[in-house]
Amino acid sequence: MTLSAAQIEKLYAFTRQHYVEYYDLQTELVDHLANAIEAQWEVNPKLTFEEALQMEFKKFGVFGFMDVVDKRKGALHSRYNKMVFSELKSFFSIPKIIGTFSCIAIVYYLLKYFQEGYELMQWLIGFLVVSFAIGMVILTRKQKRETAKTGKRWLLKDIIFGYSSVAGVMNVVIQLACRLNDTHYPNWFLGVFSVLLVVLALTEYIVLFLIPSKANYYLRQTYPDYELAVLV
């Protein structure tokens, strides 16, 4: 026996009822449940669809699907961080490395020239933090509009468009800004700070612009049926 289209739809509804909000995770669970139910019917054809479903669901334990969801979230967050790191590495390879080190040099000489106080450092950090926050709000709203159109949420897409684990880096940046309190720093400190500031600016560009512009490419890599599912 095989499941009907109506029963497959019931499995999707079942996953939604148990707090699985992402379509990609729903699909993975539906495939698993469908195969398991059909395997049970081969052993005991008298089982009803609901009985077989409940028997299979019990195997997920007390927390139901939540462990599966958490593991998938962790895996896709790691995948996203690798995307960011890979894009960042490209700025330190030819020919982008010339522009990167030129930016570092410009920031270094600006900081060295304005040695009257540490306010410039704080202003630069403040600009990065505020622009990052605004950019994340814009991305999140864009993602909500697209989700409203399709009615489907994809976990990796949510991560790309506003739920980035890289956002936590900005907390470190804020802490650094609060600790700046000297008027004259040694050259080595200005050099390290310049590198850090440019790397943060590049990361912000990657997170807010570069990866979102390549979202469909990354989504197709992760979900082979992504474009077909969006059109359905």
Secondary structure, 3 states (H helix, E strand, C coil): CCCCHHHHHHHHHHHHHCCCCCHHHHHHHHHHHHHHHHHHHHHCCCCCHHHHHHHHHHCCCCCCCHHHHHHHHHHHHHHHHHHHHHHHHHCCCCCHHHHHHHHHHHHHHHHHHCCCCCHHHHHHHHHHHHHHHHHHHHHHHHHHHHHHHHCCCCHHHHHHCCCCHHHHHHHHHHHHHHHCCCCCCCHHHHHHHHHHHHHHHHHHHHHHHHHHHCHHHHHHHHCCCHHHHHHC
